[in-house]
Amino acid sequence: MIRLSIPVRQALAKLTLPVLIAAAFGLMLLGKADALLAERARMALADALAPIFGVLAEPLGSVRAVADDAQDTFSLYSENARLRDENERLRRWQSVALALEAENATLKANLHWIPDPAPSYVSARVVADAGGVYARAVLLSVGPNHSVTKGQIALDERGLVGRVTELGSRSARVLLITDMNSRIPVILEGSRARAMLVGTNGQRPRLMYWTEGQLPAEGEHVVTSAEANAFPAGLPVGTVHYSSSNVPEVEPAARLDRLEVVRLFDYGLRGVVPPESNGSLRAQGPERQR
Amino acid sequence: MDKVPGIRPRPTVGRLLDMAARRGFPGSTTALMLLVTAAPLGVPGQAELQASIALASVFFWSLFRPASMPPAIVFALGLLADLLGYAPPGVGVLTLLIAHGLALRWRRVLVRQGFLLVWLAFVGVAIGAATIQWALTSLLTFRLLPPGPGLFQAAIGAGLYPALATLLTRAHQTLAEPEQA
């Protein structure tokens, strides 16, 4: 160790904090200049933690299940009545749906309709919330030899959850549709009007830029639109609900606050190029021209 | 090392290790708390809780045992918090370093005061930290973020501090005391 006189050492000790504060600003600039670096560091950390979180998730899940069970016992009677009602209603709808399905099949057969290819998917466990204070995202544990790519679409058993935005070797981050950076082209199922679904970091994303004169109706179903080639058409997103300040919002069909397992679909859509491949394309640019 | 005259046990390897562990206690427990609050606990407001715990812990140790919470450790903790909390890197580092600096500056006055005044000082720091984080995150993402989560974060920090300070005071007198090695 270098021997320094006491005044020099004291001066150095006083300098550490300002230098480190300057380094913090440097870090911010670096993070802004090279967003990829921050993303890599983050995913490396997430990769290291994902197995631990995966192990932790099971006992925590069972604890939550016990708590839920205890709550359910209290509402058993009213829940039963509600379910019987709903069952009755759904049975009626089922017969309608079956009739429509049959009719649809004959119409498609007559029209020589090209069927959509069946998409391949993998299921992954949600291991942690990956949003932080100012974002809405979840972390998935995907195992070491996964085939997940950026831009794949995540759905739970009820509807659209989000898209894969960051990818590590054993974890993936899915940006939820409620995040304020999320923009999803949608179709209002009743009026077939197009609109954008814009996340606000709140519980319900907002509907914007709908076709003029086609006001979204309360309770109308909202599905994805194939415009911009980022999503396939017709994935269930949610239902329109007007907020107290009369802004049309969408109540997500997916249970975003209690995601456990999501399915990642590969529709082979590359309409919106994820940031990383954009950067690497630029890096490969000159070679391609040669 | 010999600032206080007196008889003390011989510095054997075991004792030196023990002292090092006690010196490392504040930094390592703060890092551990950050990792635990990043786990899928399913607690509402977990992200805000994580940010508040880091701030409260760094403030407490900088105030009462600054030798065990040097600026370099604060920097590392801030970086860990940024990476775990998906904030733009550097934002958490800066707020923790500022909290550390303020705690050092107010040290001479605050250490002699009762708990209530320290808590009030921390409430001020928590509000300031949430404001800085909100402003910097807004600036670095080029969009005006809603101020709600920041306020919530400050409120959680203020509410959490008494409980955390009680635990940390215990540790301060026992586990983190190098003299007891």
HADDOCK unambig.tbl for C-alpha pairs under 7 A between the chains (distance, minus, plus):
assign (segid A and resid 16 and name CA) (segid B and resid 71 and name CA) 6.91 0.50 0.50
assign (segid A and resid 17 and name CA) (segid B and resid 71 and name CA) 5.95 0.50 0.50
assign (segid A and resid 21 and name CA) (segid B and resid 94 and name CA) 6.05 0.50 0.50
assign (segid A and resid 21 and name CA) (segid B and resid 97 and name CA) 6.59 0.50 0.50
assign (segid A and resid 24 and name CA) (segid B and resid 90 and name CA) 4.88 0.50 0.50
assign (segid A and resid 24 and name CA) (segid B and resid 93 and name CA) 5.91 0.50 0.50
assign (segid A and resid 24 and name CA) (segid B and resid 94 and name CA) 5.49 0.50 0.50
assign (segid A and resid 25 and name CA) (segid B and resid 90 and name CA) 6.39 0.50 0.50
assign (segid A and resid 27 and name CA) (segid B and resid 89 and name CA) 6.29 0.50 0.50
assign (segid A and resid 27 and name CA) (segid B and resid 90 and name CA) 5.08 0.50 0.50
assign (segid A and resid 28 and name CA) (segid B and resid 88 and name CA) 6.91 0.50 0.50
assign (segid A and resid 28 and name CA) (segid B and resid 89 and name CA) 5.66 0.50 0.50
assign (segid A and resid 28 and name CA) (segid B and resid 90 and name CA) 4.75 0.50 0.50
assign (segid A and resid 28 and name CA) (segid B and resid 91 and name CA) 6.87 0.50 0.50
assign (segid A and resid 31 and name CA) (segid B and resid 88 and name CA) 6.76 0.50 0.50
assign (segid A and resid 31 and name CA) (segid B and resid 89 and name CA) 5.92 0.50 0.50
assign (segid A and resid 38 and name CA) (segid B and resid 89 and name CA) 6.84 0.50 0.50
assign (segid A and resid 42 and name CA) (segid B and resid 83 and name CA) 5.26 0.50 0.50
assign (segid A and resid 53 and name CA) (segid B and resid 39 and name CA) 5.86 0.50 0.50
assign (segid A and resid 53 and name CA) (segid B and resid 40 and name CA) 6.77 0.50 0.50
assign (segid A and resid 57 and name CA) (segid B and resid 40 and name CA) 6.30 0.50 0.50
assign (segid A and resid 60 and name CA) (segid B and resid 41 and name CA) 6.72 0.50 0.50
assign (segid A and resid 127 and name CA) (segid B and resid 40 and name CA) 6.23 0.50 0.50
assign (segid A and resid 128 and name CA) (segid B and resid 39 and name CA) 6.05 0.50 0.50
assign (segid A and resid 128 and name CA) (segid B and resid 40 and name CA) 4.57 0.50 0.50
assign (segid A and resid 129 and name CA) (segid B and resid 40 and name CA) 6.46 0.50 0.50
assign (segid A and resid 130 and name CA) (segid B and resid 86 and name CA) 6.93 0.50 0.50
assign (segid A and resid 131 and name CA) (segid B and resid 85 and name CA) 6.90 0.50 0.50
assign (segid A and resid 131 and name CA) (segid B and resid 86 and name CA) 6.31 0.50 0.50
assign (segid A and resid 132 and name CA) (segid B and resid 47 and name CA) 4.86 0.50 0.50
assign (segid A and resid 132 and name CA) (segid B and resid 85 and name CA) 4.36 0.50 0.50
assign (segid A and resid 132 and name CA) (segid B and resid 86 and name CA) 5.31 0.50 0.50
assign (segid A and resid 132 and name CA) (segid B and resid 87 and name CA) 6.69 0.50 0.50
assign (segid A and resid 133 and name CA) (segid B and resid 47 and name CA) 5.35 0.50 0.50
assign (segid A and resid 133 and name CA) (segid B and resid 48 and name CA) 5.82 0.50 0.50
assign (segid A and resid 133 and name CA) (segid B and resid 149 and name CA) 6.38 0.50 0.50
